Amino acid sequence: RWRRYGYADGTVSVDNGVVIDNTVVTVGASQIYQKFENVLPNATYTASIIVTEVSGTGALTMADSGGNSLGSVKFTSPGLYSITYSGAKLNCLYIASLASSRIKFTAVKLELGDVQTLAHQDANGNWVLNEIPNYADQLARCQRYFQIFSASSKMPTALVDYRPNMRTDVI
C-alpha cells in the first residue's frame, strides 16, 4: 500500500529491507508514501521507523491530505526514530531520501498514543522488532489492494471473483 513519489533518477528497491537511493539527485527527494483512505480521527499518533543504513539524510514525515507536514524527524545514522502528532488532520506518512542520500529501513509502524511499540533494544544495543510479521498474511493483505493481470479483458468484473477478494473497487 506504499507508493513511490519523487524524482525519476532516484530508485526504490527491496533488499533485506527497503532502500530509497537518491544519490544521483542533487535537488529534492525521492520518497515513498502511504495515504490513508480517510483523515484519521482526532487523537495522538506515533510513527516509528527502524533505519539500518544512511548515507546522507532521510526523513519520516506525518502529513495532511494536501501533503503539508504535520511534523517530521530527520535521520543521519542508523537507529530507531519516532515522531508524535496530536490532532485531526493526519492523512499520510512519507519516508524520504533527501538529495544525494541513500537510506535503508526494515520496519515502519503508525499507532495510537504517544509511545512507540515497534521495537526494543537488546543487551547489545540492537533494535529488535516486538512483533515478528507473518509474511504470508502481509502478502495476502497487499493482494487485497493490488493484483496484476496480463490484459484488462482478463480482469474479473465483480470483487468477489478476485482471488483473494479485493478490499475495494478498482480505482
C-alpha positions in Angstrom: 0.0 0.0 0.0 3.1 2.3 -0.2 3.6 4.3 -3.3 6.6 5.9 -4.8 6.9 9.6 -5.4 9.8 11.8 -6.4 12.4 12.4 -9.0 12.8 9.9 -11.8 16.5 9.4 -11.2 16.0 8.1 -7.6 15.2 4.5 -7.1 13.3 2.4 -4.6 14.2 -1.3 -4.1 13.8 -4.2 -1.7 17.0 -5.8 -0.5 16.6 -7.2 3.0 14.7 -4.0 3.8 13.5 -1.1 1.7 16.2 1.1 0.0 15.5 4.6 -1.2 18.5 5.6 -3.2 18.6 9.3 -4.2 22.4 9.6 -4.6 22.2 10.7 -8.2 19.7 13.6 -7.5 21.2 16.9 -6.3 17.9 18.7 -5.6 14.8 17.4 -3.9 13.9 14.0 -2.5 12.8 10.5 -3.6 10.2 9.2 -1.3 7.5 6.6 -0.7 4.2 7.4 1.0 1.1 5.8 2.4 -2.1 7.8 2.1 -4.9 6.7 4.3 -8.5 6.2 3.0 -9.7 9.0 5.3 -8.3 11.6 7.5 -7.6 9.9 10.8 -9.8 10.9 13.8 -8.6 13.5 16.3 -6.1 11.6 18.6 -2.5 11.3 19.4 -0.5 9.2 16.9 3.1 7.9 16.9 5.0 6.9 13.8 8.2 4.9 14.1 10.9 3.6 11.7 13.9 1.4 12.1 16.7 2.7 9.9 19.6 0.3 9.2 21.7 2.3 6.8 22.0 6.0 6.0 24.3 7.8 3.6 23.3 11.5 3.8 19.9 12.3 5.3 16.4 10.8 5.3 13.2 11.8 6.9 9.9 10.4 8.2 7.0 12.9 7.9 3.4 12.9 9.0 1.2 15.0 6.6 -2.3 16.2 6.0 -4.4 15.4 2.9 -2.7 18.2 1.0 0.8 16.8 1.7 1.6 19.6 4.2 3.9 18.4 7.0 2.4 18.0 10.5 5.8 17.0 11.9 8.9 15.3 10.7 12.0 13.6 12.0 15.3 13.5 10.1 17.9 10.7 10.4 21.5 10.7 9.5 22.6 7.5 11.2 21.1 4.0 11.8 18.6 3.6 14.7 15.0 3.9 15.7 13.3 7.2 15.1 9.8 8.2 16.1 7.5 11.2 15.8 4.3 12.1 17.6 1.3 14.2 16.4 -1.9 15.1 18.1 -4.8 16.4 16.1 -7.3 15.6 13.4 -5.6 16.3 10.1 -3.3 13.2 9.7 -3.8 11.6 6.3 -0.4 10.4 5.1 3.1 9.2 6.0 6.2 9.9 3.9 9.6 8.3 4.1 12.2 10.3 2.1 15.8 10.1 1.0 16.9 13.7 0.6 19.1 14.9 -2.2 22.4 13.0 -2.7 21.3 10.4 0.0 20.6 6.7 0.4 18.6 5.2 3.2 17.6 1.6 4.1 14.9 0.7 6.7 13.4 -2.6 7.9 10.1 -1.6 9.6 7.6 1.3 10.0 4.6 1.5 12.3 1.9 4.0 13.0 0.0 3.6 16.2 -2.4 5.3 18.6 -0.8 7.0 21.6 2.5 8.8 22.3 4.7 5.7 22.9 6.3 3.6 20.1 5.9 -0.2 20.4 7.7 -1.1 17.2 10.9 -2.3 18.7 13.2 -2.5 21.7 16.9 -2.6 22.2 18.5 -5.9 23.2 21.5 -6.3 25.5 23.9 -5.5 22.6 22.1 -2.3 21.6 20.5 -3.7 18.5 16.9 -2.8 17.7 14.6 -5.9 17.7 11.0 -5.9 16.5 8.4 -6.5 19.2 6.2 -8.3 16.7 7.6 -10.6 14.1 5.4 -10.2 11.0 3.7 -13.1 9.3 4.8 -12.6 5.7 2.1 -14.8 4.1 -0.5 -12.7 5.9 1.1 -9.4 4.8 1.2 -10.6 1.2 -2.5 -11.6 1.3 -3.3 -8.2 2.7 -1.4 -6.5 -0.1 -3.1 -8.6 -2.7 -6.4 -7.4 -1.5 -5.4 -3.9 -2.8 -3.4 -4.7 -5.9 -3.4 -7.6 -8.4 -1.8 -7.8 -11.9 -3.4 -9.3 -15.0 -1.9 -9.9 -18.4 -4.7 -7.9 -20.1 -7.6 -5.8 -18.9 -10.0 -8.2 -20.6 -8.9 -10.9 -18.1 -9.9 -8.8 -15.0 -12.9 -10.0 -13.2 -15.9 -7.7 -13.1 -17.0 -8.4 -9.5 -14.9 -8.0 -6.4 -15.8 -11.5 -5.1 -14.3 -13.1 -8.3 -10.8 -11.9 -7.4 -8.6 -14.3 -5.6 -8.1 -13.2 -2.9 -11.1 -10.9 -2.9 -10.2 -7.2 -3.4 -10.8 -4.9 -0.4 -12.3 -2.1 -2.5 -13.4 -1.4 -6.1 -10.6 -1.0 -8.6 -9.7 2.7 -9.0 
